[in-house]
Amino acid sequence: MKEYQIRRSENVPASDPSIGRRMSGGDHNWNSKVVLLNGLKSDSGKFSSSCKGAHVGKRHMWFHKNVRSIAYIFVLVGFFFLLDSLMVSIFDSINLQHSSTSKNSKGLKDDRKVAHTNKEKLPVKMYGRLLSLASSALTEKEFKPKKSDFWKEPYKQASSWKPCADRRPPNPGKHDESNGYIMVSANGGLNQQRVAICNAVAVASLLNATLVLPRFLYSNVWKDPSQFGDIYQEEYFISVLKHEVNIVKELPSPLKSIDIEAIGSLITDADIAKEAKPIDYVRKVLPILVRNGVVHFLGYGNRLGFDPLPSKLQRLRCKCNFHALKFVPKIQEAASLLVRRTRKHDSARSMLDKQLLGNYMPNIPSKHHEVARGSYRYLALHLRFEEDMVAYSQCDFGGGESERKELQAYREIHFPLLIERLKSSKPISPEELRKLGRCPLTPEEAALLLSALGFKHGTYIYLAGSQIYGANSRMQAFTSLYPNLVTKETLLTPSELEPFRNFSSQLAALDFIACATADVFAMTDSGSQLSSLVSGFRTYYGNGQAPTLRPNKKRLAAILSENSTIRWNDFEDRVRKMIEEGQRVRVRGFGRSIYRQPRSPECMCRT
């Protein structure tokens, strides 16, 4: 065998680099080829042992006879080595290119990911310690059967007030002959327009005029071309008020061609003061109306005060707001889907459901109502934390220098008059503004408020309003405590939302209904027109079973200022007392809005 191996090595061509490389380096392919040589070794071993002691010449004779076969085997093996080397080189080249491409692709993805991360704002938390305490408290309460006390009105006196603004007075005070026509072009969004409509109804009655169905001015802010008939039922509105006020859909033909401004019948904000008294209309507007037969209130809104005002006009305002303005079927139908999907069941219709949703809300017998409700009550939250409000407040919200610069830039573009006023007045620090209760509540503060009131982690919450400033960076603190958050965009399909695209007032009507019919309504800004009107509806039709949560921002700011030291039990107690005081049953005070506080003899009856 030793001699055979020596001869075999002598027969290998030394000039073949591929064979030399494979012989010395080895390879997985070599294992398959070497089987032939192993067989040859075995045969050679047998031959060597059988010829043991024979003459060396005989061995030379054997090799001479088989030299062709041996050469053929080595040539074949060499060919396989060459082919293998070529294939390996090709695959190595391909793998190298693929590796380079993958690396470049991965690098691009990583760069995009980094860029995206840089754009995405980090979560902002102003009260980290309280958030941690709230999370622990909610986890503890989740497995306890007791529910929050704030799912119900705390005061029984609330149920003693009943709606009665629609009662027909013995002497309506409507005259056969009209002094002329009143045209109204209302400004603002849905809720400002609603107030303007009902103020116009009262003024038409005061001046014994015929009211032309109000029109809505197009606003660059709201960007909604909707008119009265796109939101409210025209015929129903005219019918409900027909015994008190004459209402027509348009001016008579002879008056359509008149230049209102040229004849001096155009009335603007400069002519009528904000929250004007009835005598102002009698002195300034009535003479023009009688002389020209028509007046046009341009940009009309909150131009009629609440007191002093004859009770007849006050009642007429209530009748307009709570009875005559009924949403069109398209809005009612979509809103009923919102409410049903949030409640996750069909329940007995409440008075609020009947007024706002009509026949689109299915009814079930009252005896099954409480069973059906189960754990599917929902809370509606109007979170006023849009960019315009945040910027206008001039408060600090913990977002650092970049946020301050961003809000200042927004103010300079959208609120130039505010910037000019600030230049000539003594500045108030953000800390002082917060102490005075002038800062809108952040989503984080709203979540702490709800957790202090005992609402559990699994509570379903309908979020009303526009885009939240800061988006996820602000909402993360809220959703960490209350993940079951829904909006009209998440509850309705794209096809169901499509008819309302680019109609902000109609979308606001969906929020209005979802908030008004909720089991609990929580506001974060009592000055908001939507919150005011929704809370008024809940008072009027709620029958003492539609609680509304109104935080006092000044008191809440004082409580939150103790974030680093206050115990959770103390925080809960102080927040609860604050909300309970806001829920006390009160008769409307002098000068207060009757749309927000309808508990008054002109609007509701006390049993």
NUKETOR-854097 format. One line per field, with one value per residue (C-alpha): residue number from 0; residue in three letters; x, y, z. Coordinates in Angstrom, 2 decimals, padded with zeros to 5 digits. Example, Ala and Ser with C-alpha at 12.3 -4.5 7.8 and 13.67 -1.06 7.14 Angstrom:
2
pos <- 0|1
code <- ALA|SER
px <- 012.30|013.67
py <- -004.50|-001.06
pz <- 007.80|007.14
***
This chain:
607
pos <- 0|1|2|3|4|5|6|7|8|9|10|11|12|13|14|15|16|17|18|19|20|21|22|23|24|25|26|27|28|29|30|31|32|33|34|35|36|37|38|39|40|41|42|43|44|45|46|47|48|49|50|51|52|53|54|55|56|57|58|59|60|61|62|63|64|65|66|67|68|69|70|71|72|73|74|75|76|77|78|79|80|81|82|83|84|85|86|87|88|89|90|91|92|93|94|95|96|97|98|99|100|101|102|103|104|105|106|107|108|109|110|111|112|113|114|115|116|117|118|119|120|121|122|123|124|125|126|127|128|129|130|131|132|133|134|135|136|137|138|139|140|141|142|143|144|145|146|147|148|149|150|151|152|153|154|155|156|157|158|159|160|161|162|163|164|165|166|167|168|169|170|171|172|173|174|175|176|177|178|179|180|181|182|183|184|185|186|187|188|189|190|191|192|193|194|195|196|197|198|199|200|201|202|203|204|205|206|207|208|209|210|211|212|213|214|215|216|217|218|219|220|221|222|223|224|225|226|227|228|229|230|231|232|233|234|235|236|237|238|239|240|241|242|243|244|245|246|247|248|249|250|251|252|253|254|255|256|257|258|259|260|261|262|263|264|265|266|267|268|269|270|271|272|273|274|275|276|277|278|279|280|281|282|283|284|285|286|287|288|289|290|291|292|293|294|295|296|297|298|299|300|301|302|303|304|305|306|307|308|309|310|311|312|313|314|315|316|317|318|319|320|321|322|323|324|325|326|327|328|329|330|331|332|333|334|335|336|337|338|339|340|341|342|343|344|345|346|347|348|349|350|351|352|353|354|355|356|357|358|359|360|361|362|363|364|365|366|367|368|369|370|371|372|373|374|375|376|377|378|379|380|381|382|383|384|385|386|387|388|389|390|391|392|393|394|395|396|397|398|399|400|401|402|403|404|405|406|407|408|409|410|411|412|413|414|415|416|417|418|419|420|421|422|423|424|425|426|427|428|429|430|431|432|433|434|435|436|437|438|439|440|441|442|443|444|445|446|447|448|449|450|451|452|453|454|455|456|457|458|459|460|461|462|463|464|465|466|467|468|469|470|471|472|473|474|475|476|477|478|479|480|481|482|483|484|485|486|487|488|489|490|491|492|493|494|495|496|497|498|499|500|501|502|503|504|505|506|507|508|509|510|511|512|513|514|515|516|517|518|519|520|521|522|523|524|525|526|527|528|529|530|531|532|533|534|535|536|537|538|539|540|541|542|543|544|545|546|547|548|549|550|551|552|553|554|555|556|557|558|559|560|561|562|563|564|565|566|567|568|569|570|571|572|573|574|575|576|577|578|579|580|581|582|583|584|585|586|587|588|589|590|591|592|593|594|595|596|597|598|599|600|601|602|603|604|605|606
code <- MET|LYS|GLU|TYR|GLN|ILE|ARG|ARG|SER|GLU|ASN|VAL|PRO|ALA|SER|ASP|PRO|SER|ILE|GLY|ARG|ARG|MET|SER|GLY|GLY|ASP|HIS|ASN|TRP|ASN|SER|LYS|VAL|VAL|LEU|LEU|ASN|GLY|LEU|LYS|SER|ASP|SER|GLY|LYS|PHE|SER|SER|SER|CYS|LYS|GLY|ALA|HIS|VAL|GLY|LYS|ARG|HIS|MET|TRP|PHE|HIS|LYS|ASN|VAL|ARG|SER|ILE|ALA|TYR|ILE|PHE|VAL|LEU|VAL|GLY|PHE|PHE|PHE|LEU|LEU|ASP|SER|LEU|MET|VAL|SER|ILE|PHE|ASP|SER|ILE|ASN|LEU|GLN|HIS|SER|SER|THR|SER|LYS|ASN|SER|LYS|GLY|LEU|LYS|ASP|ASP|ARG|LYS|VAL|ALA|HIS|THR|ASN|LYS|GLU|LYS|LEU|PRO|VAL|LYS|MET|TYR|GLY|ARG|LEU|LEU|SER|LEU|ALA|SER|SER|ALA|LEU|THR|GLU|LYS|GLU|PHE|LYS|PRO|LYS|LYS|SER|ASP|PHE|TRP|LYS|GLU|PRO|TYR|LYS|GLN|ALA|SER|SER|TRP|LYS|PRO|CYS|ALA|ASP|ARG|ARG|PRO|PRO|ASN|PRO|GLY|LYS|HIS|ASP|GLU|SER|ASN|GLY|TYR|ILE|MET|VAL|SER|ALA|ASN|GLY|GLY|LEU|ASN|GLN|GLN|ARG|VAL|ALA|ILE|CYS|ASN|ALA|VAL|ALA|VAL|ALA|SER|LEU|LEU|ASN|ALA|THR|LEU|VAL|LEU|PRO|ARG|PHE|LEU|TYR|SER|ASN|VAL|TRP|LYS|ASP|PRO|SER|GLN|PHE|GLY|ASP|ILE|TYR|GLN|GLU|GLU|TYR|PHE|ILE|SER|VAL|LEU|LYS|HIS|GLU|VAL|ASN|ILE|VAL|LYS|GLU|LEU|PRO|SER|PRO|LEU|LYS|SER|ILE|ASP|ILE|GLU|ALA|ILE|GLY|SER|LEU|ILE|THR|ASP|ALA|ASP|ILE|ALA|LYS|GLU|ALA|LYS|PRO|ILE|ASP|TYR|VAL|ARG|LYS|VAL|LEU|PRO|ILE|LEU|VAL|ARG|ASN|GLY|VAL|VAL|HIS|PHE|LEU|GLY|TYR|GLY|ASN|ARG|LEU|GLY|PHE|ASP|PRO|LEU|PRO|SER|LYS|LEU|GLN|ARG|LEU|ARG|CYS|LYS|CYS|ASN|PHE|HIS|ALA|LEU|LYS|PHE|VAL|PRO|LYS|ILE|GLN|GLU|ALA|ALA|SER|LEU|LEU|VAL|ARG|ARG|THR|ARG|LYS|HIS|ASP|SER|ALA|ARG|SER|MET|LEU|ASP|LYS|GLN|LEU|LEU|GLY|ASN|TYR|MET|PRO|ASN|ILE|PRO|SER|LYS|HIS|HIS|GLU|VAL|ALA|ARG|GLY|SER|TYR|ARG|TYR|LEU|ALA|LEU|HIS|LEU|ARG|PHE|GLU|GLU|ASP|MET|VAL|ALA|TYR|SER|GLN|CYS|ASP|PHE|GLY|GLY|GLY|GLU|SER|GLU|ARG|LYS|GLU|LEU|GLN|ALA|TYR|ARG|GLU|ILE|HIS|PHE|PRO|LEU|LEU|ILE|GLU|ARG|LEU|LYS|SER|SER|LYS|PRO|ILE|SER|PRO|GLU|GLU|LEU|ARG|LYS|LEU|GLY|ARG|CYS|PRO|LEU|THR|PRO|GLU|GLU|ALA|ALA|LEU|LEU|LEU|SER|ALA|LEU|GLY|PHE|LYS|HIS|GLY|THR|TYR|ILE|TYR|LEU|ALA|GLY|SER|GLN|ILE|TYR|GLY|ALA|ASN|SER|ARG|MET|GLN|ALA|PHE|THR|SER|LEU|TYR|PRO|ASN|LEU|VAL|THR|LYS|GLU|THR|LEU|LEU|THR|PRO|SER|GLU|LEU|GLU|PRO|PHE|ARG|ASN|PHE|SER|SER|GLN|LEU|ALA|ALA|LEU|ASP|PHE|ILE|ALA|CYS|ALA|THR|ALA|ASP|VAL|PHE|ALA|MET|THR|ASP|SER|GLY|SER|GLN|LEU|SER|SER|LEU|VAL|SER|GLY|PHE|ARG|THR|TYR|TYR|GLY|ASN|GLY|GLN|ALA|PRO|THR|LEU|ARG|PRO|ASN|LYS|LYS|ARG|LEU|ALA|ALA|ILE|LEU|SER|GLU|ASN|SER|THR|ILE|ARG|TRP|ASN|ASP|PHE|GLU|ASP|ARG|VAL|ARG|LYS|MET|ILE|GLU|GLU|GLY|GLN|ARG|VAL|ARG|VAL|ARG|GLY|PHE|GLY|ARG|SER|ILE|TYR|ARG|GLN|PRO|ARG|SER|PRO|GLU|CYS|MET|CYS|ARG|THR
px <- 000.00|002.81|004.42|001.04|000.42|003.87|003.30|-000.14|001.35|003.95|001.28|-000.68|000.20|001.94|000.96|-002.80|-003.55|-007.15|-006.27|-003.50|-005.86|-008.55|-006.02|-004.55|-007.56|-010.33|-013.97|-017.36|-017.44|-014.17|-015.90|-018.13|-015.29|-012.89|-015.19|-013.66|-010.18|-011.27|-012.54|-009.29|-007.40|-009.44|-008.77|-005.12|-004.99|-006.44|-004.05|-001.07|-001.96|-002.55|000.73|002.69|006.19|005.89|008.49|008.62|008.53|005.04|003.84|005.29|003.52|000.18|000.57|001.61|-001.53|-003.82|-002.08|-004.83|-007.56|-005.67|-004.98|-008.64|-009.74|-007.39|-008.44|-012.10|-011.45|-009.50|-012.39|-014.81|-012.42|-012.20|-015.98|-016.50|-014.03|-015.77|-019.22|-017.97|-016.47|-019.73|-021.85|-019.38|-019.70|-023.51|-023.57|-021.24|-023.49|-026.61|-024.93|-023.97|-027.48|-029.08|-026.75|-027.54|-031.27|-031.07|-029.12|-031.84|-034.53|-032.57|-032.13|-035.86|-036.64|-034.33|-035.89|-039.39|-038.36|-036.98|-040.31|-042.38|-042.62|-041.80|-044.64|-045.10|-045.86|-046.23|-047.40|-045.43|-045.84|-049.64|-049.94|-048.15|-050.44|-053.51|-052.40|-051.99|-055.37|-057.13|-055.52|-056.77|-060.32|-060.63|-061.48|-063.83|-067.56|-068.17|-068.70|-068.03|-070.68|-070.52|-072.47|-075.57|-076.72|-075.81|-078.81|-082.40|-083.72|-082.46|-085.35|-087.94|-087.40|-089.32|-089.22|-092.08|-090.84|-093.06|-096.28|-098.49|-099.06|-102.62|-101.62|-098.80|-098.38|-098.16|-099.62|-101.40|-099.33|-095.54|-093.22|-090.96|-088.43|-085.36|-082.49|-079.72|-076.27|-074.81|-071.09|-069.00|-069.42|-072.40|-072.92|-072.40|-074.87|-077.40|-077.28|-077.58|-080.69|-082.53|-081.51|-082.86|-086.18|-086.48|-085.60|-088.15|-090.82|-089.67|-089.87|-092.97|-091.07|-091.08|-087.90|-086.29|-084.60|-081.11|-078.11|-074.63|-071.56|-068.68|-065.69|-062.04|-061.66|-064.55|-064.50|-068.03|-070.55|-073.49|-076.70|-079.70|-081.40|-078.23|-078.25|-081.77|-085.23|-086.68|-090.38|-090.28|-088.59|-091.22|-094.09|-093.00|-092.66|-095.60|-097.79|-095.14|-093.15|-093.75|-090.92|-090.39|-087.71|-086.77|-087.52|-090.47|-089.44|-089.83|-087.27|-084.69|-083.34|-082.92|-079.39|-079.66|-076.51|-077.40|-080.72|-079.09|-080.60|-077.34|-076.78|-073.30|-071.57|-070.58|-074.27|-075.37|-073.29|-072.53|-075.35|-077.47|-080.70|-084.14|-084.37|-081.28|-083.10|-086.25|-084.32|-081.79|-083.27|-087.05|-087.09|-084.97|-087.18|-090.39|-088.89|-087.31|-089.36|-086.20|-083.00|-080.05|-078.03|-074.60|-072.26|-074.91|-074.11|-074.25|-075.97|-078.83|-078.29|-080.04|-081.21|-083.21|-085.45|-089.23|-090.13|-092.00|-088.79|-086.80|-089.27|-089.17|-085.41|-085.79|-088.48|-086.26|-083.16|-084.67|-087.66|-087.60|-084.04|-084.13|-081.26|-081.91|-082.38|-078.91|-077.29|-079.70|-079.03|-075.24|-075.36|-077.54|-074.79|-072.25|-074.34|-075.31|-071.77|-070.42|-073.09|-072.72|-076.40|-079.92|-081.59|-084.80|-084.86|-084.40|-085.94|-082.57|-082.54|-086.05|-085.32|-081.92|-082.15|-085.84|-086.92|-083.39|-082.79|-084.48|-086.51|-086.68|-089.03|-087.95|-087.92|-084.99|-083.19|-081.02|-080.15|-079.09|-077.00|-074.74|-071.16|-071.69|-072.25|-070.07|-068.64|-068.32|-065.40|-065.08|-061.34|-060.59|-056.91|-056.71|-053.67|-055.48|-056.75|-053.42|-051.55|-054.01|-053.84|-050.09|-049.70|-046.81|-047.64|-044.34|-043.20|-039.96|-038.38|-039.33|-043.02|-042.83|-041.30|-043.89|-046.82|-045.29|-044.96|-048.61|-049.70|-047.78|-049.50|-053.05|-053.42|-051.68|-054.02|-053.10|-049.40|-049.94|-051.91|-049.20|-046.59|-048.42|-049.50|-047.75|-047.03|-048.48|-046.24|-047.43|-047.33|-049.65|-052.02|-052.28|-052.99|-055.78|-057.40|-056.84|-055.06|-056.97|-056.74|-054.28|-055.27|-053.05|-054.95|-058.29|-057.22|-056.14|-059.50|-061.49|-059.35|-059.83|-063.61|-063.42|-064.01|-062.41|-059.63|-062.07|-064.50|-065.59|-064.89|-066.15|-063.76|-065.38|-063.65|-060.99|-057.39|-055.64|-052.49|-049.44|-051.45|-049.92|-047.29|-050.12|-052.65|-050.22|-050.71|-054.49|-054.65|-052.28|-055.05|-058.08|-057.35|-061.01|-061.11|-063.33|-064.15|-066.56|-063.67|-063.08|-066.75|-067.99|-066.70|-065.13|-068.27|-070.48|-068.31|-068.03|-071.27|-069.86|-066.36|-065.51|-068.60|-067.22|-070.57|-072.26|-069.40|-069.77|-073.46|-072.44|-070.24|-073.06|-075.48|-072.92|-072.09|-075.67|-076.92|-073.93|-074.40|-071.93|-070.62|-067.30|-066.06|-062.62|-063.60|-066.88|-066.54|-066.83|-070.06|-070.42|-070.02|-072.50|-075.20|-074.69|-074.90|-078.05|-079.65|-078.78|-080.31|-083.46|-084.12|-082.06|-084.77|-082.09|-080.30|-077.74|-074.78|-072.34|-068.83|-067.56|-064.07|-063.09|-059.78|-058.52|-059.16|-057.81|-054.60|-054.09|-054.57|-052.23|-049.55|-049.00|-048.14|-044.84|-046.26|-050.03|-051.30|-053.66|-056.52|-056.27|-056.15|-059.32|-061.19|-060.40|-061.27|-064.56|-065.60|-064.79|-066.98|-069.84|-070.06|-070.37|-073.28|-075.48|-078.98|-079.22|-081.83|-080.40|-078.74|-079.16|-077.35|-076.54|-077.11|-080.51|-079.08|-076.65|-078.78|-082.42|-083.63|-085.80|-089.57|-089.48|-087.93|-088.65|-091.40|-090.66|-092.83
py <- 000.00|002.37|001.78|002.16|005.50|006.71|005.78|007.39|010.66|010.51|010.11|013.28|016.19|018.81|021.57|021.24|023.95|022.96|019.41|020.56|022.98|020.33|017.72|020.03|022.13|019.50|020.13|018.57|017.55|015.68|013.22|011.97|011.58|009.92|006.92|005.67|005.92|004.24|001.34|001.34|001.31|-001.62|-003.54|-002.64|-003.78|-007.16|-007.46|-006.56|-009.12|-011.88|-011.21|-010.95|-012.32|-012.35|-010.87|-007.14|-007.61|-009.06|-005.83|-003.81|-006.07|-005.52|-001.75|-001.84|-003.76|-001.35|001.95|003.13|002.48|004.31|007.26|007.39|007.50|010.36|012.36|011.90|013.00|016.03|017.02|016.92|019.08|021.69|021.77|022.09|024.98|026.83|026.42|027.53|030.68|031.52|031.02|032.99|035.90|035.75|035.54|038.52|040.63|039.53|040.28|043.73|044.45|043.22|045.32|048.43|047.67|047.15|050.36|052.26|050.73|051.60|055.17|055.46|054.01|056.51|059.36|058.21|057.92|061.42|062.76|060.86|062.81|061.10|060.66|063.74|063.19|066.01|063.94|060.70|059.92|060.40|058.34|055.48|055.74|055.89|052.79|050.85|052.03|051.02|047.57|047.12|048.20|046.15|042.99|044.66|044.61|048.18|050.70|054.41|056.52|058.99|056.82|058.37|061.85|062.39|064.61|063.37|066.90|066.68|064.40|066.89|069.17|068.24|069.64|071.98|074.68|073.22|073.99|076.28|079.62|080.91|084.11|083.43|087.12|086.53|089.34|088.93|091.59|091.44|094.43|092.92|090.16|089.28|087.56|085.98|084.84|082.95|082.52|079.94|076.19|073.98|075.07|078.80|078.60|076.83|079.67|082.24|080.52|080.54|084.13|085.11|083.38|085.42|088.67|087.95|087.52|090.66|092.79|091.04|090.08|087.15|085.09|083.77|080.40|081.32|080.78|079.78|081.74|079.80|079.95|079.46|077.81|075.31|075.02|073.63|074.68|073.07|075.08|074.82|072.03|069.93|069.71|070.39|069.40|072.56|071.65|070.37|073.59|075.78|073.64|073.56|077.36|078.34|079.52|081.97|083.11|083.29|081.47|081.24|079.49|082.52|086.16|087.09|087.71|091.55|091.77|089.42|092.01|094.75|095.80|095.33|097.26|100.16|100.77|100.65|097.35|095.51|094.99|093.92|093.33|096.99|097.95|095.52|094.94|091.49|090.19|093.23|093.94|093.83|097.63|097.89|095.99|098.06|101.33|100.47|097.72|098.14|101.57|100.19|097.10|099.16|101.61|099.09|095.97|093.85|093.69|091.37|090.36|089.55|087.38|086.95|085.00|085.72|089.11|088.76|088.77|086.41|088.95|091.04|089.37|088.84|085.30|084.78|085.26|083.13|080.28|080.69|080.29|077.04|075.75|076.48|074.81|071.77|071.05|072.74|071.98|068.31|066.77|065.43|061.62|061.16|062.46|060.59|057.29|057.58|058.77|055.79|053.50|055.32|054.98|051.34|050.25|052.04|050.58|047.18|046.47|047.75|049.29|051.04|054.46|057.37|060.79|061.92|059.04|059.85|063.54|063.22|059.89|059.61|056.20|055.14|053.90|050.49|050.07|047.16|046.75|048.75|045.64|044.29|047.63|047.21|043.63|044.70|047.59|045.33|046.52|048.33|051.82|054.40|057.76|060.55|062.93|066.27|066.85|070.44|070.10|071.20|073.12|076.46|076.34|075.16|077.92|080.67|079.78|080.65|077.92|075.49|071.81|070.13|069.61|071.53|074.26|072.74|072.75|076.36|077.45|075.49|077.10|080.58|080.13|079.04|082.14|084.47|082.99|082.50|085.04|088.27|090.42|088.39|088.94|092.70|092.79|090.87|093.41|096.23|094.39|092.94|089.26|086.58|083.58|080.11|079.04|081.89|081.13|077.55|078.66|080.92|077.95|079.34|076.31|073.63|070.20|067.81|064.20|063.16|065.42|064.15|060.54|061.35|063.04|060.00|057.55|059.63|059.40|055.60|054.83|051.46|050.59|048.84|051.78|052.48|056.11|057.99|060.81|063.83|066.73|067.51|066.42|066.29|068.41|066.17|063.10|059.89|061.69|063.25|060.43|057.73|058.73|058.57|055.24|053.62|054.07|053.81|051.73|051.30|054.60|055.04|057.87|058.30|057.46|054.08|053.17|053.97|052.35|054.54|054.16|055.20|058.27|059.20|061.31|063.54|064.09|067.80|068.75|069.63|070.83|067.55|065.62|067.83|066.88|063.21|064.14|066.22|063.27|060.73|063.02|063.98|060.37|058.96|057.45|060.03|063.15|064.67|068.04|069.56|073.15|074.53|077.50|075.29|075.84|072.10|071.23|073.94|072.83|069.11|069.62|071.69|068.90|066.35|068.55|069.15|065.58|063.54|063.13|063.29|060.25|061.90|063.03|065.61|066.06|069.68|070.08|073.41|074.03|076.43|073.97|071.05|072.97|073.52|069.80|068.73|071.16|068.75|065.92|065.09|064.72|064.14|060.68|058.95|058.76|062.50|063.16|061.10|062.85|066.35|065.61|063.96|066.95|069.30|067.35|066.85|070.60|071.13|068.66|070.45|071.17|074.89|077.15|079.27|082.37|085.90|086.38|082.69|080.88|079.22|076.84|075.52|075.87|075.32|074.82|077.93|078.56|079.69|076.45|073.59|072.78|071.69|068.89
pz <- 000.00|000.82|-002.58|-004.30|-002.59|-003.56|-007.20|-007.18|-005.96|-008.68|-011.36|-010.28|-012.60|-010.42|-012.83|-012.18|-009.57|-009.05|-008.14|-005.88|-004.11|-003.63|-002.48|000.11|001.14|001.02|000.27|000.80|-002.85|-002.43|-000.07|-002.84|-005.30|-002.89|-002.63|-005.88|-004.43|-001.22|-003.29|-005.15|-001.87|-000.68|-003.90|-003.73|-000.14|-001.08|-004.01|-001.87|000.79|-001.80|-003.52|-000.32|-000.80|-004.65|-006.90|-007.41|-011.18|-011.01|-009.37|-012.24|-014.69|-012.94|-012.99|-016.60|-017.56|-015.59|-016.24|-018.64|-016.14|-013.41|-015.70|-016.74|-013.10|-012.29|-015.36|-014.41|-010.83|-012.08|-014.35|-011.41|-009.40|-012.15|-012.60|-008.85|-008.58|-011.41|-009.83|-006.42|-007.96|-009.71|-006.58|-004.45|-006.86|-006.77|-002.98|-002.70|-004.91|-003.00|000.32|-000.87|-002.15|001.07|003.11|001.06|001.26|004.99|005.30|003.43|005.64|008.75|007.52|006.85|010.25|011.92|009.93|010.92|014.55|014.49|013.16|015.72|018.95|022.19|024.75|026.92|030.60|033.09|036.05|035.95|039.64|039.61|036.43|038.14|041.18|038.94|037.04|040.30|041.57|038.35|038.43|041.98|041.15|037.98|039.89|042.37|041.62|042.79|040.00|040.00|041.71|038.84|036.40|038.04|038.98|042.66|043.43|043.26|042.72|039.13|038.19|039.43|036.40|033.22|029.66|028.87|026.48|023.75|025.59|023.60|025.35|025.69|023.86|021.38|020.60|016.85|014.74|011.45|009.69|009.59|009.82|007.19|006.58|008.60|006.81|008.83|007.73|010.69|011.19|013.04|013.24|014.01|017.60|017.04|014.15|016.35|018.90|016.09|014.68|017.99|018.74|015.32|016.10|019.31|017.50|014.73|017.39|019.22|016.05|014.70|011.55|009.16|009.43|006.27|006.90|008.12|005.87|006.99|005.97|004.48|006.82|005.92|009.31|009.06|005.25|005.15|002.46|004.33|004.59|006.91|004.98|004.94|008.74|010.02|008.84|007.29|007.24|010.80|012.00|010.33|011.62|015.28|015.47|013.23|016.13|017.38|014.32|010.59|008.79|005.03|002.97|000.86|000.23|-002.00|-005.60|-005.48|-002.65|-004.15|-006.56|-003.95|-002.99|000.77|001.55|-000.74|001.01|004.44|005.59|006.21|009.95|011.10|014.42|014.42|014.57|017.29|020.40|021.73|023.96|023.13|025.01|023.35|023.53|021.30|018.55|018.95|018.69|015.98|013.84|013.93|012.19|009.31|009.06|008.89|006.36|003.95|004.60|005.03|007.11|006.79|009.88|008.43|010.49|013.14|016.29|019.98|019.60|022.04|025.79|028.19|030.74|031.00|028.44|028.38|029.48|026.20|024.20|026.63|026.24|022.45|022.49|024.41|022.08|019.09|020.55|022.25|019.98|016.58|015.44|014.47|012.52|009.03|008.62|007.10|010.30|012.58|010.85|011.00|014.62|015.59|014.26|016.42|019.55|019.00|018.24|021.29|023.58|021.86|022.42|021.72|024.73|025.64|024.01|026.37|025.80|024.46|021.96|020.74|020.26|018.62|016.78|015.97|014.70|013.80|017.31|017.78|020.93|023.37|026.34|029.39|031.63|029.59|029.63|032.72|031.79|028.33|029.59|031.63|031.37|028.08|029.34|027.71|028.64|026.08|026.45|024.71|024.87|023.85|023.05|019.42|018.18|017.85|021.43|022.81|020.98|021.92|025.64|025.84|028.47|028.82|028.34|029.14|025.55|025.91|023.84|020.47|021.44|022.64|019.35|017.37|019.23|018.96|015.19|015.02|016.99|014.69|011.63|012.92|015.75|014.65|016.76|019.86|019.12|018.83|022.06|023.89|022.78|024.53|027.69|030.70|030.03|032.29|032.92|031.86|035.51|036.50|033.62|034.87|038.43|037.11|035.33|031.85|030.41|028.49|030.09|028.48|027.68|030.60|033.02|031.69|032.29|035.87|036.44|035.28|037.26|040.42|039.88|039.87|036.19|035.53|033.12|030.74|030.45|026.88|026.03|022.97|022.11|020.46|018.80|016.24|015.93|019.31|019.36|019.61|018.56|019.95|022.01|024.01|023.90|025.10|028.74|028.29|026.48|028.97|031.56|029.23|026.12|025.02|023.18|020.11|017.71|014.81|012.49|014.18|014.64|011.13|007.96|005.22|003.11|006.05|006.66|003.00|002.81|005.58|004.16|003.83|005.86|009.28|010.68|009.77|011.38|014.45|014.54|014.91|017.88|019.33|019.31|020.57|023.52|024.33|024.41|026.36|029.82|031.15|029.46|030.55|029.34|029.78|028.90|030.17|027.80|024.74|022.78|022.08|025.76|026.76|024.31|025.01|028.79|028.28|026.23|028.89|031.58|029.54|028.38|030.84|033.48|036.19|034.71|032.42|034.55|033.24|034.65|034.74|036.20|037.71|035.97|038.63|041.46|039.44|038.70|042.43|043.11|040.30|041.48|044.40|042.01|043.71|047.24|047.25|048.22|045.81|048.33|048.94|045.21|044.71|047.53|046.31|042.68|043.68|045.80|042.94|040.46|042.93|043.53|039.79|039.66|042.17|040.91|040.34|038.79|035.99|037.33|036.01|032.72|032.34|029.06|028.85|026.24|028.84|031.97|030.98|034.56|034.65|034.66|031.01|029.81|032.23|034.71|038.26|039.62
***
